[in-house]
Amino acid sequence: MSDLVDTLALSLPEAEALSLTEVALALDQARGANDPHAMAVALERNLQLWTAIKTLTTQPDSRIPREIAVNLTRLADFVAATILKAGTQIGQELVNTLVNINFQISEGLLEGSRRKAS
């Protein structure tokens, strides 16, 4: 699939939405397989992704509206704290929470991208 994605011209919000979705799916698959190594990899990818999101939202020249940036920063802090505290011993409910956060933010990014395109 990455070859296909490489050939598509994705906007930044679309690329971010894709990354969030891919990590959400990786978390879900690791949980379903009850695979601690896969869970560790997925959690690390999720932490890296949310660290990048926080970095983008806290840049002085960010074009992200202030209210959205604050909310994304808070979510990034929550995701990081959750992952760092629980590690690979993370419970089902917290994995569900992380997966749902990623999917919801992904949907929001795509919706915003659609509105800009219209």
Backbone as JSON, one array per atom type, in Angstrom:
{
  "sequence": "MSDLVDTLALSLPEAEALSLTEVALALDQARGANDPHAMAVALERNLQLWTAIKTLTTQPDSRIPREIAVNLTRLADFVAATILKAGTQIGQELVNTLVNINFQISEGLLEGSRRKAS",
  "N": [[0.82, -1.19, 0.0], [2.03, 1.23, 0.63], [3.46, 1.92, -1.65], [1.44, 2.7, -3.36], [0.42, 4.86, -1.94], [2.65, 6.52, -2.02], [2.54, 7.34, -4.64], [0.37, 8.92, -4.78], [-0.86, 12.24, -4.56], [-0.98, 13.63, -1.69], [-2.47, 15.94, 0.52], [-1.13, 17.8, 3.32], [-2.89, 17.59, 5.64], [-4.32, 15.28, 4.81], [-2.27, 13.37, 4.65], [-1.49, 13.31, 7.33], [-3.85, 12.36, 8.46], [-3.91, 9.82, 7.31], [-1.62, 8.69, 8.51], [-2.41, 8.7, 11.22], [-4.56, 6.93, 11.08], [-3.3, 4.57, 10.16], [-1.65, 3.99, 12.39], [-3.6, 3.64, 14.36], [-4.85, 1.34, 13.38], [-2.68, -0.43, 13.57], [-2.34, -0.55, 16.35], [-4.78, -1.72, 17.05], [-4.61, -4.19, 15.72], [-2.36, -5.32, 16.99], [-3.32, -5.58, 19.56], [-5.43, -7.38, 19.11], [-3.99, -9.62, 18.29], [-2.69, -10.19, 20.54], [0.01, -9.58, 20.95], [2.88, -8.69, 22.41], [5.27, -7.54, 21.4], [4.49, -6.4, 18.91], [2.63, -4.63, 19.94], [4.3, -2.93, 21.41], [5.77, -1.76, 19.33], [3.7, -0.48, 17.9], [2.74, 1.29, 19.87], [5.01, 2.88, 20.21], [5.2, 4.04, 17.66], [2.81, 5.49, 17.72], [3.32, 7.26, 19.81], [5.48, 8.7, 18.72], [4.19, 9.89, 16.53], [2.24, 11.52, 17.79], [3.95, 13.16, 19.21], [5.11, 14.56, 17.12], [2.81, 15.86, 16.16], [2.26, 17.51, 18.35], [4.53, 19.11, 18.27], [4.11, 20.46, 15.83], [1.78, 21.87, 16.46], [2.58, 23.64, 18.4], [4.33, 25.41, 17.31], [5.45, 28.72, 16.76], [4.74, 29.93, 14.31], [2.6, 28.49, 13.42], [-0.23, 27.61, 11.48], [-2.49, 26.62, 12.46], [-5.63, 27.04, 13.91], [-5.91, 28.68, 17.06], [-7.56, 27.54, 19.17], [-7.94, 24.91, 18.27], [-5.28, 24.08, 18.14], [-4.58, 24.16, 20.86], [-6.28, 22.16, 21.87], [-5.32, 19.9, 20.44], [-2.74, 19.82, 21.43], [-3.23, 19.22, 24.11], [-4.39, 16.68, 23.79], [-2.17, 15.35, 22.7], [-0.45, 15.45, 24.9], [-1.93, 13.87, 26.68], [-1.96, 11.38, 25.31], [0.8, 10.8, 25.22], [1.42, 10.68, 28.0], [-0.23, 8.56, 28.77], [0.8, 6.38, 27.27], [3.47, 6.32, 28.17], [3.13, 5.81, 30.87], [1.69, 3.36, 30.99], [2.95, 1.6, 29.18], [3.8, -1.47, 27.54], [2.06, -2.95, 28.96], [-0.41, -1.98, 28.72], [-3.89, -1.57, 29.13], [-6.94, -2.98, 27.71], [-9.01, -1.08, 27.56], [-7.65, 1.39, 27.52], [-6.21, 1.1, 25.15], [-8.35, 1.05, 23.37], [-9.19, 3.7, 23.77], [-6.97, 5.16, 22.75], [-7.0, 4.29, 20.07], [-9.53, 5.23, 19.27], [-9.18, 8.02, 19.61], [-7.22, 8.52, 17.64], [-8.67, 7.78, 15.3], [-10.82, 9.63, 15.4], [-9.53, 12.15, 15.27], [-8.31, 11.84, 12.82], [-10.58, 11.7, 11.15], [-11.54, 14.3, 11.56], [-9.46, 15.82, 10.44], [-9.65, 15.04, 7.75], [-12.23, 15.94, 7.16], [-11.91, 18.71, 7.5], [-10.1, 19.13, 5.44], [-11.69, 18.51, 3.23], [-13.57, 20.56, 3.39], [-11.97, 22.8, 2.85], [-11.3, 22.26, 0.24], [-13.68, 22.61, -1.1]],
  "CA": [[0.0, 0.0, 0.0], [2.84, 2.43, 0.68], [3.79, 2.31, -3.02], [0.28, 3.41, -3.86], [0.37, 6.14, -1.24], [3.74, 7.34, -2.52], [2.21, 7.88, -5.96], [-0.73, 9.86, -4.65], [-0.51, 13.56, -4.06], [-1.79, 13.89, -0.52], [-2.23, 17.19, 1.24], [-0.61, 17.53, 4.66], [-3.92, 17.01, 6.5], [-4.63, 13.91, 4.37], [-1.15, 12.52, 5.05], [-1.58, 13.15, 8.78], [-5.0, 11.49, 8.7], [-3.48, 8.47, 6.94], [-0.71, 8.23, 9.56], [-3.21, 8.41, 12.42], [-5.35, 5.73, 10.81], [-2.39, 3.43, 10.13], [-1.24, 3.67, 13.75], [-4.78, 3.1, 15.04], [-5.01, -0.05, 12.93], [-1.58, -1.22, 14.14], [-2.68, -0.77, 17.76], [-5.89, -2.66, 17.1], [-4.11, -5.51, 15.31], [-1.47, -5.83, 18.05], [-4.19, -5.99, 20.66], [-6.14, -8.58, 18.67], [-3.05, -10.73, 18.21], [-2.11, -10.34, 21.87], [1.43, -9.62, 20.63], [3.54, -7.6, 23.13], [6.24, -6.84, 20.54], [3.73, -5.57, 17.97], [2.04, -3.55, 20.72], [5.38, -1.99, 21.72], [6.06, -1.04, 18.09], [2.55, 0.4, 17.61], [2.74, 2.36, 20.87], [6.13, 3.78, 19.89], [4.79, 4.82, 16.47], [1.77, 6.43, 18.13], [4.0, 8.29, 20.6], [6.23, 9.55, 17.77], [3.22, 10.65, 15.74], [1.66, 12.56, 18.63], [5.01, 14.12, 19.51], [5.19, 15.4, 15.92], [1.62, 16.71, 16.14], [2.45, 18.55, 19.37], [5.55, 20.03, 17.76], [3.47, 21.31, 14.83], [0.76, 22.76, 17.05], [3.18, 24.62, 19.31], [5.21, 26.3, 16.56], [4.93, 30.1, 16.74], [4.2, 30.28, 13.0], [1.59, 27.51, 13.06], [-1.46, 28.15, 10.9], [-3.6, 25.94, 13.11], [-6.35, 27.96, 14.81], [-5.46, 28.58, 18.46], [-8.38, 26.6, 19.94], [-7.63, 23.56, 17.79], [-3.91, 23.79, 18.55], [-4.61, 23.87, 22.3], [-6.91, 20.85, 22.04], [-4.4, 18.88, 19.95], [-1.62, 19.76, 22.38], [-3.73, 18.48, 25.28], [-4.49, 15.28, 23.39], [-0.8, 14.83, 22.58], [0.04, 15.24, 26.26], [-2.65, 12.72, 27.22], [-1.49, 10.17, 24.63], [2.16, 10.53, 25.69], [1.37, 10.26, 29.4], [-0.86, 7.24, 28.81], [1.73, 5.38, 26.75], [4.65, 6.23, 29.03], [2.74, 5.22, 32.16], [1.24, 1.97, 30.86], [3.86, 0.77, 28.4], [3.18, -2.59, 26.84], [1.04, -3.55, 29.84], [-1.59, -1.14, 28.54], [-5.14, -2.32, 29.15], [-7.83, -2.93, 26.55], [-9.76, 0.19, 27.53], [-6.76, 2.47, 27.09], [-5.94, 0.91, 23.71], [-9.56, 1.55, 22.71], [-9.16, 5.16, 23.83], [-5.97, 5.65, 21.8], [-7.5, 4.01, 18.72], [-10.64, 6.16, 19.01], [-8.61, 9.36, 19.45], [-6.61, 8.6, 16.32], [-9.7, 7.78, 14.26], [-11.59, 10.87, 15.45], [-8.72, 13.25, 14.76], [-8.17, 11.57, 11.39], [-11.83, 12.13, 10.51], [-11.57, 15.76, 11.61], [-8.51, 16.34, 9.45], [-10.21, 14.82, 6.41], [-13.38, 16.84, 7.01], [-11.35, 20.04, 7.27], [-9.49, 19.14, 4.11], [-12.8, 18.56, 2.27], [-14.16, 21.91, 3.43], [-11.04, 23.71, 2.17], [-11.33, 21.95, -1.19], [-14.94, 23.03, -1.72]],
  "C": [[0.86, 1.25, 0.0], [3.28, 2.87, -0.71], [2.66, 3.12, -3.63], [0.21, 4.8, -3.23], [1.45, 7.07, -1.75], [3.39, 7.99, -3.86], [1.07, 8.88, -5.9], [-0.23, 11.19, -4.13], [-1.44, 13.89, -2.9], [-1.46, 15.25, 0.05], [-1.68, 16.83, 2.61], [-1.68, 16.99, 5.59], [-4.29, 15.57, 6.11], [-3.52, 12.94, 4.78], [-1.17, 12.27, 6.56], [-2.73, 12.22, 9.15], [-4.63, 10.03, 8.39], [-2.56, 7.89, 8.03], [-1.46, 7.86, 10.83], [-4.0, 7.12, 12.26], [-4.46, 4.49, 10.81], [-1.96, 3.02, 11.53], [-2.41, 3.09, 14.54], [-4.99, 1.63, 14.66], [-3.91, -0.95, 13.49], [-1.83, -1.53, 15.61], [-3.76, -1.84, 17.89], [-5.44, -4.07, 16.74], [-3.21, -6.13, 16.37], [-2.29, -6.33, 19.23], [-4.89, -7.3, 20.31], [-5.26, -9.81, 18.63], [-2.43, -11.05, 19.57], [-0.58, -10.47, 21.76], [2.14, -8.45, 21.31], [4.55, -6.83, 22.27], [5.52, -5.9, 19.56], [3.08, -4.4, 18.7], [3.1, -2.5, 21.04], [5.71, -1.13, 20.49], [4.94, -0.04, 17.78], [2.49, 1.57, 18.6], [3.84, 3.37, 20.6], [5.79, 4.65, 18.68], [3.75, 5.86, 16.85], [2.39, 7.58, 18.92], [4.77, 9.25, 19.68], [5.29, 10.45, 16.97], [2.65, 11.81, 16.56], [2.69, 13.58, 19.09], [5.18, 15.08, 18.33], [4.0, 16.35, 15.84], [1.78, 17.84, 17.15], [3.47, 19.58, 18.9], [4.94, 20.99, 16.74], [2.51, 22.32, 15.45], [1.36, 23.84, 17.94], [4.18, 25.54, 18.61], [4.62, 27.71, 16.54], [4.27, 30.5, 15.42], [3.14, 29.29, 12.52], [0.34, 28.2, 12.52], [-2.7, 27.5, 11.51], [-4.3, 26.92, 14.03], [-6.03, 27.64, 16.27], [-6.25, 27.52, 19.25], [-8.09, 25.16, 19.56], [-6.23, 23.15, 18.24], [-3.85, 23.43, 20.03], [-5.19, 22.49, 22.55], [-5.99, 19.72, 21.57], [-3.2, 18.72, 20.88], [-2.03, 18.97, 23.63], [-3.87, 16.98, 24.97], [-3.11, 14.63, 23.28], [-0.22, 14.54, 23.96], [-0.62, 14.02, 26.9], [-2.12, 11.41, 26.62], [-0.09, 9.81, 25.15], [2.16, 10.02, 27.12], [0.8, 8.85, 29.54], [0.11, 6.15, 28.38], [2.92, 5.21, 27.69], [4.32, 5.58, 30.37], [2.44, 3.72, 32.01], [2.24, 1.07, 30.15], [3.12, -0.36, 27.72], [2.15, -3.33, 27.7], [-0.28, -2.78, 29.76], [-2.85, -2.01, 28.47], [-5.97, -2.1, 27.89], [-8.54, -1.58, 26.42], [-8.9, 1.35, 27.06], [-6.38, 2.33, 25.62], [-7.15, 1.4, 22.92], [-9.57, 3.07, 22.66], [-8.18, 5.72, 22.81], [-6.42, 5.44, 20.35], [-8.6, 5.01, 18.36], [-10.14, 7.59, 18.82], [-8.03, 9.49, 18.05], [-7.65, 8.65, 15.21], [-10.48, 9.1, 14.25], [-10.8, 12.06, 14.91], [-8.5, 13.07, 13.25], [-9.41, 12.04, 10.63], [-11.93, 13.65, 10.47], [-10.64, 16.39, 10.58], [-9.06, 16.19, 8.03], [-11.4, 15.74, 6.15], [-12.91, 18.27, 6.74], [-10.74, 20.18, 5.9], [-10.57, 19.22, 3.02], [-13.42, 19.95, 2.22], [-13.29, 22.91, 2.7], [-11.11, 23.51, 0.67], [-12.59, 22.45, -1.87], [-15.03, 24.52, -1.89]]
}
